Amino acid sequence: MNTLDRLKELHVRETKASVATLKEIARIDACDLYKRFGFASLYALLTEGLNYAEGTACKRTQVTRAA
C-alpha cells in the first residue's frame, strides 16, 4: 500500500470514529447520562471529563443537538 492509499484509509477511519463519537455524545445528552457520571452538564463532561477544548466542546454539543 502506498502512502496516499494509507492516508485515505486513515481518513475513512477517522470519519467513522467521529460519527460514532458524535452519536454517543448525542445519546449521553438525550438521556442526561452526564449527570450519572458526576457532571453538571454535557459541556462539563466534554471539557473536564474528556479534556476537549472549550470551542470543540461547544461545536460537538451544537452538532449533536442539531441532528
N, C-alpha and C positions, 0 to 999 in steps of 0.2 A: 504494500500500500504506500503510495507516495504521500508527501507532506500535505498537499492540498486535499486529497481524499480523507486523510486523518483529521484535518481541520474541519471539513464538512461533517464528518461523523461526530466529532465533539460538539459541534454546533447543534446538531439534531438532539443529542443527549441533553445538552444544556436547556434547550427549548422544552423538552419533555419534563425535565426536572422543575423548571419554572412553572409550568402549567400545573404539575402535581402539587407544588408548594402553594400556589395561589388557591387551588381547590381546598387544600387542608386549612389554610387561613380562613377561607370563607366558611367552612364547616365549623371551625372553632368559634368564629364570630357569631354565626347564626344560633348556636346553642349556648352562647356565653360561657364556653368552656374555660376561657382565660381566667374566670373567677375561681373555678375549681383548682386552677394551677397557682392561685395566690396573687393574681394580678388584678388591678382595679379596672383595667381597660385592655382592649386589643393592642392599642398603641404601646402600653406599658409592657405587654408580653413581647412584642416585637423589638422594642428598644432595650429593655432591661433583661429579658429572658433570652433573646436570640442575638442581641448586640447589633441589631440593624441601626444604621444611621437614621437620624430623625427624618430626613427627607425621604429616604427609602421606605421607612415605616409608614409615612403618610401616603406615599404612592401605592404601596401594597394594600393599605386599607381602602383607599379610594377605588382601586381596580376591583377588589373583591366585592365591595358593596355596590358597584355599578353593574356587576354581572347579573 
